[in-house]
Amino acid sequence: MQQKHILLINLGSPKSLDVSDVRAYLKEFLSDDLVIDLPKVLQQIILRSFILPFRPRKTKKAYETIWKDGSPLIKNTRKIAKALQTKTGWNVDIAMRYQNPSIKKSILYLKDKEVDEVTIVPLYPHHAMSTTRSTEIYVKKIVEEHYPKLHMKFIKPFFDHPKYISALSKSIEPYLNNEFDKIIFSYHGIPERHIRKSDVNKNHCLQSSDCCQIDCESSKNCYRSNVWKTSMLTAKKLNLDDNKWMMSFQSRVSIIDPKWLNPYTDKEIINFSKQGIKNIAILCPSFVADCLETLEEINIRARQLFLESGGESFTFIPCLNNNENFIDFLSDLIAKV
């Protein structure tokens, strides 16, 4: 019986802390038409005139605070792959949507080994045109160009899967022993325009205050609705009172678009002490592997903002990474495809 082949795909990161490598990563990432979804000429003007001249050095400094023998994102994704392979005996590799290890190299490897079927696992729990859609389109393009005989099975976003919610909830439980005023589910932000463009019915998303809570085809494919469902189901699993948790969004780049999903994590954190919220726990469920956005943006910068604004205790809850319950969930999910 032929061994099962799995390809885990995550977003990507620079090859090194050299400014030229950081710049190369940002250029490839932000040139994706599903990330900065503007006319190509305008996209490139913004990128070359306002982002690439300045952001690489700033991003390099951020990476320097967490970079230990390589990119945390790649290291943690490799740990997930190793744990999954150990548990199942499958052949599990990783690739990044941008930079290395590349999707092209992974597909060529499968071609060289004459593997005729692979299960693709985009490690994004929630639907988004800039992640799940971009990754699926790009993988299909590479396969068509280099190995069209390869049969692919794609794992769909698993934001509301009961075993995913269970794994996420169990990873949070140990951190709830301490007293806290609020748990924050902080998700990577996206422009509101992405939500509207991804609306399959073109007349549902962002049209009402409760649109995310309405079960329909649009909400099933809506990033904002997906993250709300993850938060709501997890809070319910943990028996959290409604006033004990909230959702917010981080990592916005205003130069790309001034209107991003809100509330904004950094703005909320600054104002918490004025509301009597002194003790918080925070997690980032849009990521399954700890990375720049969790380790530096949240655990370092957001922590500092909160404490300097009058907060007393800040508890960072890590991503699932190679958590045993998460690996059990992945193996079960993949086996049933």
TIDONU-747326 format. One line per 4 residues: number of its first residue (from 1); for each residue x, y, z of N, C-alpha, C, O. Coordinates in steps of 0.001 Angstrom, whole numbers, padded with zeros to 6 digits. Layout:
% residues N
NUM) X:Y:Z:X:Y:Z:X:Y:Z:X:Y:Z  ... $
//
This chain:
% residues 337
1) 000854:-001192:000000:000000:000000:000000:000884:001235:000000:001808:001323:000809  000626:002201:-000894:001464:003386:-001014:001322:004273:000214:000222:004477:000728  002461:004799:000678:002450:005658:001858:001730:006971:001565:001834:007524:000470  001000:007454:002568:000262:008700:002432:001222:009880:002503:002106:009912:003359 $
5) 001051:010857:001602:001901:012045:001576:001082:013280:001934:000003:013513:001388  001622:014061:002865:000951:015256:003366:001875:016452:003158:003080:016365:003397  001302:017571:002712:002071:018807:002581:001385:019893:003415:000297:020359:003077  002039:020283:004506:001540:021367:005340:002049:022691:004787:003244:022840:004530 $
9) 001153:023650:004604:001558:024944:004040:001227:026065:005012:000099:026199:005486  002261:026874:005294:002071:028056:006124:002453:029296:005317:002819:029183:004147  002371:030464:005923:002525:031702:005170:003950:031945:004680:004166:032183:003492  004917:031886:005584:006302:032108:005197:006979:033175:006024:006343:033871:006815 $
13) 008297:033295:005825:009080:034306:006532:010400:034496:005789:010716:033715:004892  011177:035523:006149:012469:035736:005490:013430:034568:005699:013321:033828:006677  014369:034412:004770:015379:033354:004886:016340:033636:006031:016830:032714:006682  016607:034912:006273:017545:035299:007316:017179:036691:007806:016193:037280:007363 $
17) 017984:037208:008726:017755:038555:009231:018446:039622:008401:018414:040801:008751  019065:039217:007310:019647:040200:006408:018524:041061:005817:017484:040542:005414  018742:042376:005770:017707:043279:005281:017260:042910:003873:016083:043053:003542  018188:042436:003036:017828:042069:001661:016877:040877:001641:015992:040809:000787 $
21) 017049:039930:002578:016141:038781:002657:014774:039187:003197:013748:038688:002735  014757:040081:004164:013486:040591:004688:012739:041339:003585:011524:041206:003437  013488:042127:002819:012881:042883:001728:012310:041942:000665:011212:042170:000158  013056:040883:000327:012604:039921:-000680:011307:039243:-000238:010399:039029:-001041 $
25) 011237:038911:001040:010013:038287:001565:008823:039241:001480:007755:038868:000996  009011:040463:001949:007918:041439:001922:007480:041751:000493:006291:041916:000220  008452:041829:-000413:008118:042122:-001807:007259:041017:-002405:006263:041300:-003072  007634:039757:-002174:006848:038649:-002715:005470:038581:-002066:004462:038419:-002754 $
29) 005429:038705:-000766:004175:038621:-000019:003206:039727:-000434:002043:039456:-000731  003680:040959:-000455:002800:042098:-000707:002543:042350:-002192:001758:043229:-002547  003204:041577:-003063:002906:041647:-004494:001811:040668:-004896:001384:040636:-006050  001359:039868:-003927:000253:038941:-004173:-001013:039767:-004389:-001377:040581:-003541 $
33) -001684:039560:-005520:-002875:040343:-005857:-004059:040044:-004947:-005055:040766:-004983  -003972:039003:-004139:-005026:038716:-003177:-004678:039236:-001780:-005481:039118:-000855  -003494:039806:-001629:-003098:040445:-000366:-003314:041951:-000484:-004114:042529:000252  -002599:042581:-001412:-002918:043973:-001752:-003701:043919:-003055:-003131:043922:-004146 $
37) -005010:043871:-002915:-005912:043608:-004049:-006315:044922:-004728:-007496:045255:-004822  -005327:045639:-005186:-005538:046900:-005887:-005033:046745:-007316:-004304:045796:-007601  -005399:047646:-008218:-004822:047585:-009563:-003302:047464:-009473:-002671:048125:-008648  -002715:046615:-010326:-001306:046263:-010189:-000391:047491:-010137:000552:047528:-009347 $
41) -000664:048485:-010966:000180:049678:-010978:000132:050381:-009628:001170:050777:-009098  -001068:050541:-009066:-001220:051191:-007766:-000589:050349:-006660:000070:050876:-005764  -000798:049039:-006733:-000185:048129:-005758:001316:048315:-005712:001899:048429:-004634  001952:048346:-006887:003400:048441:-006948:003909:049831:-006562:005009:049949:-006023 $
45) 003140:050869:-006824:003526:052213:-006380:003555:052260:-004847:004502:052768:-004246  002503:051722:-004231:002450:051685:-002763:003602:050864:-002210:004269:051270:-001259  003828:049712:-002811:004860:048800:-002335:006257:049399:-002469:007034:049395:-001514  006572:049912:-003652:007936:050381:-003936:008223:051773:-003376:009375:052109:-003099 $
49) 007168:052587:-003208:007388:053966:-002749:007195:054145:-001247:007860:054975:-000627  006282:053368:-000662:005929:053616:000730:006221:052462:001692:006284:052674:002902  006400:051244:001172:006621:050099:002054:008057:049593:002006:008729:049548:003037  008531:049219:000842:009857:048605:000738:011010:049534:001113:012030:049035:001588 $
53) 010915:050839:000932:012029:051690:001364:012184:051765:002886:013263:052103:003372  011138:051458:003640:011173:051678:005081:010896:050427:005923:011557:050203:006937  009928:049620:005508:009453:048524:006353:010460:047395:006578:010464:046823:007667  011321:047038:005607:012249:045925:005857:013120:046104:007100:013306:045150:007856 $
57) 013654:047300:007328:014493:047506:008507:013682:047429:009799:014149:046906:010811  012457:047961:009748:011582:047883:010916:011204:046432:011201:011194:046006:012356  010894:045675:010154:010543:044264:010315:011736:043455:010801:011579:042549:011619  012922:043772:010307:014146:043097:010759:014342:043268:012268:014674:042310:012966 $
61) 014136:044490:012767:014290:044750:014200:013279:043947:015010:013594:043457:016094  012077:043816:014486:011062:043020:015181:011471:041547:015220:011369:040898:016261  011929:041027:014091:012368:039630:014044:013546:039371:014978:013652:038287:015551  014423:040343:015136:015614:040154:015969:015260:039817:017413:016048:039168:018102 $
65) 014096:040244:017882:013697:039986:019263:013255:038546:019496:013174:038105:020643  012968:037806:018427:012431:036443:018584:013182:035402:017767:012903:034209:017883  014134:035836:016938:014809:034944:015993:015933:034201:016714:016968:034789:017030  015730:032927:016967:016742:032096:017625:017005:030877:016750:016195:029951:016694 $
69) 018138:030888:016074:018490:029793:015161:017445:029602:014069:017161:028474:013667  016877:030698:013593:015939:030606:012482:014568:031179:012788:014283:031605:013908  013729:031176:011768:012380:031716:011869:011507:030883:012799:011407:029671:012609  010869:031498:013807:009973:030736:014687:008825:030075:013922:008428:028955:014243 $
73) 008294:030764:012916:007187:030188:012148:007605:028888:011476:006892:027886:011546  008756:028909:010828:009223:027703:010129:009569:026605:011132:009237:025439:010918  010227:026971:012215:010595:025974:013222:009357:025320:013831:009317:024101:013999  008354:026123:014159:007143:025564:014766:006318:024754:013772:005678:023773:014149 $
77) 006332:025160:012502:005639:024372:011480:006335:023025:011292:005674:022002:011113  007654:023027:011334:008408:021756:011248:008074:020848:012433:007979:019631:012273  007899:021425:013607:007546:020626:014780:006173:019977:014609:005966:018831:015008  005238:020719:014013:003915:020162:013736:004045:018978:012777:003446:017924:012989 $
81) 004843:019170:011712:005037:018105:010714:005679:016870:011342:005258:015743:011080  006686:017086:012160:007380:015959:012796:006441:015195:013723:006428:013964:013727  005654:015934:014510:004727:015283:015438:003654:014503:014683:003277:013404:015090  003161:015075:013579:002139:014402:012781:002702:013146:012132:002034:012113:012090 $
85) 003924:013232:011630:004556:012059:011002:004820:010966:012022:004619:009785:011742  005269:011361:013205:005537:010384:014269:004258:009665:014684:004268:008458:014924  003175:010399:014766:001912:009803:015210:001324:008867:014157:000781:007813:014491  001433:009253:012886:000700:008538:011831:001549:007627:010954:001037:006679:010360 $
89) 002854:007917:010873:003700:007184:009940:003606:007706:008521:004230:007151:007617  002829:008776:008304:002729:009374:006980:004008:010135:006637:004810:010465:007511  004173:010399:005363:005276:011239:004903:004780:012687:004935:003956:013081:004110  005273:013464:005874:004773:014828:006078:005873:015846:005802:006918:015829:006452 $
93) 005637:016727:004842:006579:017798:004518:005908:019145:004748:004694:019229:004933  006727:020203:004733:006177:021547:004872:006614:022418:003695:007633:022159:003055  005830:023441:003431:006176:024444:002432:005579:025766:002877:004640:025804:003673  006136:026849:002352:005650:028184:002665:005052:028820:001412:005570:028647:000309 $
97) 003969:029549:001595:003351:030235:000458:004319:031242:-000169:004327:031438:-001384  005130:031873:000676:006115:032838:000195:007498:032437:000693:007667:032068:001855  008487:032511:-000201:009880:032179:000109:010054:030679:000355:009390:029863:-000286  010942:030315:001280:011357:028920:001417:010973:028334:002775:010812:029061:003756 $
101) 010826:026978:002815:010854:026011:001709:009667:026230:000763:008526:026388:001196  009966:026234:-000523:008977:026651:-001509:008000:025539:-001888:008312:024352:-001799  006826:025955:-002306:005817:025015:-002794:006321:024331:-004062:006124:023130:-004244  006965:025091:-004929:007486:024523:-006177:008466:023380:-005892:008383:022316:-006507 $
105) 009375:023603:-004975:010353:022563:-004643:009661:021319:-004089:010067:020196:-004389  008619:021515:-003282:007890:020385:-002707:007180:019573:-003786:007167:018343:-003740  006588:020269:-004758:005887:019575:-005843:006877:018832:-006736:006600:017715:-007174  008013:019439:-007004:009034:018780:-007818:009595:017553:-007105:009947:016563:-007746 $
109) 009676:017620:-005797:010124:016459:-005012:009133:015306:-005170:009528:014157:-005371  007835:015630:-005075:006816:014589:-005252:006875:013995:-006656:006678:012794:-006841  007145:014839:-007634:007277:014366:-009016:008477:013433:-009156:008391:012387:-009798  009586:013822:-008554:010801:013007:-008621:010593:011638:-007972:011145:010636:-008427 $
113) 009787:011604:-006900:009525:010355:-006184:008342:009590:-006779:007973:008524:-006287  007749:010146:-007846:006613:009544:-008538:005418:009317:-007602:004698:008323:-007702  005240:010272:-006700:004067:010254:-005821:002875:010738:-006641:002956:011791:-007273  001788:010005:-006643:000664:010391:-007504:-000490:011068:-006762:-001444:011526:-007391 $
117) -000409:011134:-005412:-001473:011784:-004649:-000902:012447:-003405:-000039:011880:-002735  -001376:013635:-003099:-000916:014358:-001909:-002101:015081:-001276:-002995:015562:-001973  -002095:015149:000037:-003095:015925:000775:-002466:017254:001174:-001457:017290:001879  -003072:018339:000718:-002575:019684:001004:-003308:020223:002231:-004538:020235:002276 $
121) -002542:020665:003219:-003136:021183:004454:-002689:022632:004667:-001639:022863:005268  -003459:023610:004189:-003151:025003:004518:-003405:025216:006015:-004509:024966:006499  -002399:025672:006733:-002518:025776:008185:-003163:027093:008614:-002659:027800:009486  -004287:027399:007979:-005084:028569:008332:-006467:028064:008735:-007166:027482:007905 $
125) -006877:028269:009975:-008187:027752:010395:-009367:028429:009723:-010450:027847:009651  -009182:029661:009223:-010307:030478:008756:-010179:030836:007281:-009072:030998:006767  -011316:030959:006608:-011348:031390:005214:-010860:032832:005087:-011231:033690:005888  -010025:033097:004078:-009651:034474:003729:-009048:034454:002331:-008294:033542:001991 $
129) -009373:035447:001529:-008840:035485:000174:-007312:035628:000178:-006643:035172:-000749  -006767:036259:001218:-005329:036490:001282:-004544:035302:001823:-003314:035318:001794  -005227:034275:002316:-004528:033091:002839:-005013:031811:002155:-004305:031248:001321  -006214:031352:002505:-006681:030073:001970:-006863:030111:000454:-006447:029193:-000253 $
133) -007486:031177:-000034:-007728:031266:-001476:-006423:031450:-002242:-006200:030795:-003261  -005566:032336:-001755:-004285:032571:-002413:-003454:031296:-002478:-002857:030980:-003507  -003422:030569:-001363:-002629:029342:-001307:-003159:028285:-002263:-002384:027655:-002982  -004471:028084:-002279:-005035:027061:-003156:-004798:027401:-004628:-004446:026524:-005416 $
137) -004988:028656:-004999:-004767:029073:-006386:-003303:028864:-006784:-003009:028378:-007877  -002403:029232:-005893:-000971:029131:-006221:-000528:027673:-006317:000220:027312:-007226  -000982:026835:-005389:-000615:025409:-005449:-001096:024790:-006753:-000346:024062:-007404  -002330:025068:-007141:-002874:024513:-008381:-002079:025013:-009595:-001879:024265:-010552 $
141) -001636:026245:-009560:-000833:026810:-010646:000499:026076:-010759:000905:025703:-011860  001171:025869:-009658:002464:025178:-009657:002309:023734:-010115:003126:023239:-010892  001278:023061:-009645:001045:021665:-010048:000757:021589:-011543:001288:020720:-012235  -000071:022482:-012038:-000396:022490:-013465:000848:022719:-014311:000976:022135:-015387 $
145) 001749:023542:-013852:002960:023861:-014608:004010:022761:-014537:004736:022537:-015506  004099:022074:-013407:005227:021171:-013191:004874:019703:-012983:005721:018836:-013199  003647:019404:-012570:003297:018001:-012328:001780:017823:-012434:001126:017499:-011443  001223:018033:-013620:-000238:018017:-013789:-000895:016674:-013484:-002110:016615:-013296 $
149) -000125:015611:-013434:-000695:014295:-013128:-000931:014094:-011633:-001583:013132:-011228  -000405:014993:-010826:-000544:014848:-009377:-001988:015095:-008949:-002589:016105:-009318  -002539:014168:-008171:-003893:014322:-007636:-003793:014953:-006253:-003057:014478:-005388  -004550:016036:-006060:-004490:016756:-004789:-005816:016705:-004048:-006889:016768:-004648 $
153) -005717:016589:-002723:-006865:016740:-001841:-006558:017911:-000910:-005528:017922:-000236  -007450:018889:-000876:-007250:020065:-000036:-008087:019980:001246:-009286:019704:001209  -007428:020222:002364:-008146:020338:003630:-008735:021742:003720:-008019:022730:003556  -010013:021829:003974:-010698:023114:004056:-010518:023729:005451:-010139:023023:006386 $
157) -010779:025012:005602:-010669:025650:006924:-011506:024926:007975:-012613:024460:007706  -010951:024847:009158:-011535:024006:010210:-011942:024821:011438:-011921:024310:012557  -012312:026085:011232:-012584:027045:012291:-013633:026604:013296:-013583:027020:014454  -014589:025767:012881:-015659:025357:013789:-015701:023849:014020:-016670:023331:014575 $
161) -014650:023144:013594:-014631:021693:013783:-014593:021379:015286:-013755:021930:016001  -015466:020520:015770:-015526:020242:017217:-014188:019824:017824:-013873:020220:018946  -013399:019033:017100:-012123:018579:017662:-011070:019690:017646:-010163:019699:018478  -011190:020617:016707:-010310:021784:016726:-010674:022686:017905:-009793:023146:018632 $
165) -011957:022934:018093:-012411:023756:019214:-011993:023118:020534:-011592:023812:021469  -012088:021799:020604:-011685:021081:021820:-010186:021240:022071:-009767:021497:023199  -009382:021086:021020:-007923:021231:021169:-007567:022647:021593:-006729:022845:022473  -008207:023637:020965:-007934:025032:021304:-008345:025318:022753:-007612:025976:023491 $
169) -009494:024833:023145:-009986:025055:024503:-009061:024416:025539:-008763:025025:026567  -008613:023202:025272:-007725:022514:026219:-006377:023222:026327:-005731:023176:027375  -005950:023877:025243:-004675:024607:025305:-004807:025888:026132:-003812:026404:026641  -006020:026393:026265:-006264:027614:027031:-006459:027319:028522:-006055:028111:029374 $
173) -007074:026188:028827:-007470:025867:030201:-006370:026061:031250:-006648:026633:032304  -005128:025606:031004:-004095:025757:032050:-003809:027209:032424:-003297:027482:033509  -004136:028136:031531:-003832:029549:031791:-004968:030264:032510:-004858:031449:032826  -006062:029547:032769:-007221:030179:033387:-007265:029970:034897:-008241:030327:035556 $
177) -006194:029386:035437:-006145:029187:036880:-005987:030510:037619:-006462:030661:038744  -005310:031475:036972:-005126:032785:037580:-006370:033647:037376:-007138:033438:036436  -006555:034603:038256:-007666:035529:038123:-007458:036407:036886:-006341:036860:036633  -008509:036648:036125:-008406:037519:034956:-009715:038288:034791:-010786:037834:035193 $
181) -009592:039453:034191:-010772:040274:033931:-011343:040021:032544:-012548:040152:032328  -010470:039656:031598:-010912:039486:030212:-009937:038579:029469:-008723:038649:029664  -010501:037721:028607:-009707:036944:027658:-009915:037562:026284:-011051:037765:025856  -008826:037859:025597:-008914:038477:024277:-008514:037463:023218:-007423:036894:023265 $
185) -009414:037243:022258:-009117:036455:021068:-008663:037457:019999:-009490:038131:019384  -007355:037549:019783:-006815:038544:018847:-006485:037863:017520:-005644:036966:017460  -007158:038303:016464:-006987:037698:015144:-006245:038649:014203:-006294:039869:014362  -005564:038067:013232:-004927:038905:012219:-006004:039683:011471:-006985:039106:011002 $
189) -005817:040977:011364:-006805:041790:010679:-006684:041708:009170:-005632:041345:008642  -007751:042043:008484:-007750:042185:007030:-008609:043409:006690:-009474:043787:007481  -008387:044027:005535:-009234:045163:005149:-010696:044743:005023:-010999:043632:004587  -011586:045636:005406:-013011:045352:005248:-013349:045046:003791:-014275:044286:003510 $
193) -012608:045630:002883:-012837:045393:001451:-012711:043912:001106:-013442:043411:000252  -011793:043210:001762:-011623:041773:001520:-012881:041005:001906:-013268:040049:001235  -013508:041430:002987:-014733:040768:003437:-015823:040920:002381:-016496:039951:002028  -015988:042126:001886:-017038:042372:000886:-016741:041633:-000422:-017652:041090:-001049 $
197) -015485:041611:-000829:-015130:040944:-002081:-015291:039435:-001987:-015500:038765:-002998  -015195:038901:-000776:-015322:037449:-000584:-016753:037006:-000348:-017019:035809:-000233  -017670:037945:-000274:-019082:037635:-000021:-019675:036942:-001252:-019840:037567:-002300  -019990:035662:-001125:-020468:034897:-002276:-021815:035397:-002780:-022134:035247:-003960 $
201) -022608:035992:-001887:-023919:036514:-002298:-023893:038006:-002620:-024857:038552:-003155  -022780:038656:-002288:-022565:040078:-002602:-023532:041034:-001904:-023582:042216:-002242  -024292:040539:-000943:-025249:041436:-000291:-025451:041100:001190:-026463:041470:001786  -024479:040396:001776:-024654:039962:003160:-023596:040544:004107:-023938:041157:005118 $
205) -022329:040355:003784:-021251:040687:004717:-021174:042183:005017:-021233:043021:004118  -021040:042493:006322:-020923:043870:006832:-022156:044711:006550:-022087:045940:006539  -023285:044049:006321:-024532:044771:006047:-025378:044985:007306:-026320:045778:007300  -025035:044274:008381:-025766:044440:009643:-024832:044101:010793:-023779:043496:010592 $
209) -025218:044491:011990:-024353:044258:013157:-024250:042782:013519:-023276:042369:014149  -025240:041984:013131:-025231:040559:013481:-025069:039653:012263:-025425:038476:012322  -024535:040186:011153:-024434:039380:009928:-023575:038142:010119:-023833:037111:009497  -022555:038225:010972:-021664:037079:011180:-022347:035933:011922:-021896:034788:011864 $
213) -023424:036248:012612:-024110:035240:013405:-025247:034561:012651:-025907:033667:013179  -025467:034990:011416:-026508:034387:010585:-025906:033239:009782:-024928:033429:009060  -026479:032069:009905:-025936:030885:009227:-026381:030876:007762:-027545:030605:007465  -025456:031171:006854:-025762:031182:005428:-024471:030937:004655:-023399:030838:005252 $
217) -024569:030839:003343:-023397:030548:002530:-022350:031651:002651:-021152:031370:002677  -022789:032885:002723:-021847:034004:002856:-021068:033923:004157:-019850:034103:004165  -021763:033653:005258:-021081:033618:006554:-020118:032428:006654:-019084:032520:007315  -020457:031325:006004:-019570:030166:006040:-018219:030465:005403:-017207:029876:005784 $
221) -018198:031371:004442:-016969:031699:003735:-016404:033062:004126:-015506:033581:003463  -016927:033633:005189:-016520:034967:005628:-015510:034868:006771:-015768:034212:007780  -014380:035511:006611:-013332:035478:007638:-013852:036004:008976:-013627:035387:010017  -014535:037125:008946:-015040:037722:010192:-016025:036791:010884:-015995:036653:012107 $
225) -016891:036158:010118:-017832:035207:010699:-017110:033978:011233:-017439:033473:012306  -016130:033502:010482:-015346:032334:010912:-014664:032566:012252:-014716:031705:013131  -014019:033733:012417:-013294:033987:013667:-014275:034208:014824:-013985:033871:015971  -015439:034778:014502:-016452:034924:015553:-016902:033542:016036:-017068:033325:017237 $
229) -017097:032613:015102:-017550:031273:015487:-016486:030545:016306:-016813:029869:017281  -015219:030678:015918:-014152:030070:016709:-014174:030613:018131:-014103:029850:019094  -014272:031926:018259:-014273:032556:019584:-015481:032135:020398:-015350:031760:021563  -016657:032194:019792:-017894:031885:020492:-017919:030429:020953:-018275:030139:022095 $
233) -017539:029513:020056:-017558:028092:020395:-016526:027756:021479:-016780:026926:022353  -015365:028406:021412:-014329:028174:022418:-014758:028733:023770:-014578:028085:024801  -015322:029932:023762:-015798:030532:025014:-016880:029657:025646:-016914:029471:026863  -017753:029128:024808:-018812:028244:025300:-018221:026956:025878:-018663:026472:026919 $
237) -017229:026417:025194:-016574:025190:025667:-015905:025404:027021:-015862:024500:027855  -015384:026610:027226:-014693:026947:028470:-015640:027509:029533:-015210:027853:030635  -016936:027602:029197:-017944:028146:030115:-017615:029579:030549:-017773:029937:031716  -017160:030383:029599:-016844:031771:029904:-018106:032634:029833:-018915:032496:028915 $
241) -018258:033507:030796:-019346:034477:030730:-019087:035437:029570:-017936:035687:029211  -020154:035970:028991:-020015:036850:027832:-019146:038070:028128:-018450:038560:027239  -019176:038562:029357:-018386:039749:029693:-016934:039426:030015:-016152:040318:030344  -016574:038141:029920:-015212:037724:030238:-014335:037542:029001:-013143:037260:029129 $
245) -014911:037699:027799:-014101:037507:026604:-014512:038499:025525:-015613:039049:025547  -013600:038714:024578:-013887:039592:023450:-012988:039217:022271:-011985:038523:022435  -013360:039682:021094:-012561:039529:019872:-011946:040865:019518:-012535:041919:019758  -010729:040812:018933:-010127:042020:018385:-009226:041617:017229:-009021:040430:016973 $
249) -008686:042620:016530:-007891:042359:015332:-006584:043137:015371:-006553:044305:015757  -005517:042482:014970:-004174:043042:015032:-003556:043123:013633:-004165:042724:012641  -002332:043650:013585:-001473:043586:012389:-001997:044368:011185:-001720:043998:010044  -002736:045423:011418:-003225:046197:010277:-002104:047050:009679:-001183:047467:010382 $
253) -002197:047301:008380:-001250:048161:007671:-002082:049245:006996:-002606:049045:005900  -002196:050378:007646:-003131:051421:007212:-002812:051978:005835:-003706:052458:005138  -001542:051920:005435:-001172:052457:004127:-001784:051640:002992:-001991:052154:001892  -002074:050354:003265:-002721:049498:002272:-004202:049849:002155:-004758:049913:001059 $
257) -004824:050074:003306:-006246:050422:003335:-006531:050991:004723:-006120:050395:005718  -007228:052135:004818:-007483:052729:006141:-008562:052005:006943:-008640:052181:008159  -009393:051196:006290:-010508:050550:006978:-010263:049042:007109:-010423:048282:006154  -009872:048636:008318:-009635:047227:008627:-010676:046760:009631:-011352:047563:010274 $
261) -010789:045425:009751:-011699:044877:010749:-011342:045410:012130:-010163:045502:012474  -012332:045754:012908:-012100:046268:014251:-013032:045535:015231:-013959:044844:014809  -012780:045689:016535:-011861:046617:017193:-010403:046205:017042:-010095:045038:016800  -009503:047188:017190:-008077:046955:017040:-007466:046545:018378:-007691:047194:019400 $
265) -006699:045473:018360:-006107:044947:019592:-005300:046005:020336:-005481:046176:021542  -004417:046714:019645:-003556:047676:020328:-004355:048824:020942:-004033:049283:022038  -005385:049286:020253:-006211:050373:020784:-006999:049917:022014:-007118:050657:022990  -007530:048708:021962:-008290:048184:023094:-007405:048029:024325:-007807:048372:025437 $
269) -006196:047509:024115:-005285:047254:025229:-004943:048541:025969:-004866:048554:027198  -004740:049614:025226:-004386:050896:025833:-005510:051418:026730:-005249:052065:027744  -006752:051137:026354:-007902:051682:027082:-008441:050768:028172:-009351:051161:028903  -007905:049559:028300:-008467:048604:029253:-008469:049121:030693:-009468:048983:031400 $
273) -007361:049713:031126:-007264:050118:032533:-008325:051147:032893:-008783:051193:034035  -008722:051978:031923:-009777:052979:032159:-011129:052314:032390:-012036:052909:032972  -011249:051074:031927:-012496:050323:032086:-012435:049376:033278:-013363:048600:033509  -011337:049439:034038:-011177:048562:035183:-010684:047176:034825:-010727:046266:035653 $
277) -010214:047007:033592:-009679:045709:033148:-008177:045719:033368:-007431:046312:032588  -007734:045056:034439:-006329:045118:034844:-005561:043825:034587:-004332:043821:034520  -006305:042730:034443:-005666:041416:034294:-006253:040717:033078:-007441:040396:033051  -005414:040482:032070:-005927:039895:030826:-005127:038663:030422:-003965:038494:030792 $
281) -005787:037816:029656:-005138:036699:028957:-005430:036888:027477:-006531:037298:027109  -004466:036598:026635:-004647:036857:025207:-004072:035719:024369:-003004:035183:024665  -004804:035365:023319:-004346:034333:022394:-004654:034768:020971:-005444:035685:020749  -004015:034094:019998:-004113:034492:018586:-004521:033292:017738:-003662:032672:017111 $
285) -005801:032949:017702:-006235:031708:017036:-006181:031711:015517:-006399:030664:014907  -005898:032848:014875:-005754:032796:013418:-004431:032160:013025:-004208:031855:011853  -003547:031957:014006:-002272:031280:013773:-002265:029961:014532:-002700:029915:015683  -001783:028890:013915:-001624:027634:014647:-000188:027441:015092:000088:026579:015926 $
289) 000745:028236:014545:002157:028156:014905:002640:029531:015342:002412:030515:014638  003292:029615:016471:003779:030903:016949:004772:031509:015966:005579:030803:015361  004698:032831:015819:005423:033527:014768:005627:034984:015177:005392:035345:016330  006056:035808:014249:006305:037218:014525:005089:037898:015138:005208:038640:016112 $
293) 003912:037638:014558:002698:038326:014993:002262:037922:016396:001570:038689:017065  002649:036741:016855:002259:036322:018203:003366:036606:019214:003110:037138:020294  004589:036251:018858:005701:036350:019807:006211:037772:019997:006568:038160:021109  006247:038555:018914:006752:039931:019021:005618:040937:019149:005609:041751:020072 $
297) 004657:040883:018223:003597:041892:018238:002733:041808:019491:002362:042834:020060  002408:040589:019924:001528:040423:021084:002314:040236:022383:002132:041003:023328  003178:039233:022439:003824:038913:023713:004868:039937:024141:005224:039995:025318  005365:040746:023209:006334:041779:023581:005698:043172:023515:005601:043856:024534 $
301) 005266:043594:022323:004776:044965:022168:003436:045196:022869:003268:046179:023591  002479:044277:022650:001172:044456:023288:001289:044364:024808:000617:045098:025532  002139:043463:025285:002374:043351:026735:002874:044693:027296:002378:045178:028313  003853:045271:026621:004418:046538:027068:003356:047643:027059:003264:048428:028003 $
305) 002554:047701:025988:001498:048704:025894:000512:048578:027055:000128:049570:027675  000118:047352:027329:-000870:047110:028375:-000343:047508:029747:-001027:048200:030502  000864:047073:030069:001433:047362:031386:001731:048845:031556:001545:049395:032641  002194:049498:030487:002477:050932:030563:001200:051761:030654:001236:052919:031070 $
309) 000066:051166:030264:-001216:051878:030291:-002006:051608:031571:-003175:051980:031674  -001369:050967:032536:-002029:050742:033816:-002450:049318:034091:-003027:049040:035142  -002172:048393:033159:-002496:046993:033391:-001605:046381:034456:-000511:046880:034721  -002070:045306:035063:-001306:044672:036139:-000730:043311:035760:000414:043010:036101 $
313) -001506:042487:035060:-000978:041176:034645:-001419:040866:033221:-002573:041079:032850  -000480:040360:032433:-000686:040066:031018:-000261:038626:030789:000918:038297:030916  -001207:037772:030456:-000907:036357:030216:-001009:036054:028727:-002081:036171:028134  000102:035669:028134:000126:035281:026724:-000098:033778:026624:000603:032992:027262 $
317) -001081:033387:025819:-001385:031968:025610:-000826:031562:024249:-001288:032074:023230  000150:030661:024200:000793:030291:022929:-000169:029653:021935:-001253:029198:022301  000246:029629:020677:-000509:028921:019641:-000484:027421:019914:000210:026956:020818  -001237:026682:019137:-001317:025235:019332:000013:024549:019054:000369:023593:019744 $
321) 000753:025023:018053:002042:024430:017699:001909:022903:017593:001005:022406:016922  002803:022162:018251:002740:020693:018171:002012:020085:019370:002299:018959:019777  001078:020834:019923:000234:020351:021004:-000381:018998:020637:-000880:018826:019524  -000349:018063:021540:-000798:016688:021261:-002250:016633:020794:-002580:015873:019883 $
325) -003114:017431:021409:-004525:017425:021011:-004719:017965:019599:-005578:017492:018855  -003910:018962:019236:-003987:019513:017887:-003491:018497:016864:-004079:018366:015790  -002428:017785:017180:-001909:016752:016270:-002931:015626:016114:-003124:015104:015016  -003576:015259:017204:-004638:014242:017119:-005749:014712:016187:-006250:013945:015365 $
329) -006128:015981:016326:-007171:016545:015463:-006749:016521:014004:-007527:016103:013146  -005527:016963:013705:-005048:016988:012312:-005036:015590:011717:-005467:015394:010581  -004549:014627:012471:-004469:013265:011937:-005848:012721:011631:-006045:012041:010624  -006803:013020:012500:-008186:012558:012281:-008810:013266:011087:-009482:012641:010267 $
333) -008584:014569:010994:-009136:015364:009907:-008611:014879:008556:-009387:014685:007619  -007310:014687:008456:-006676:014264:007207:-007093:012849:006832:-007342:012562:005661  -007170:011975:007810:-007523:010580:007536:-008906:010433:006916:-009168:009469:006197  -009792:011388:007192:-011180:011294:006720:-011412:012002:005408:-012536:012015:004905 $
337) -010366:012596:004835:-010532:013278:003542:-010553:012265:002407:-010684:012644:001243 $
//
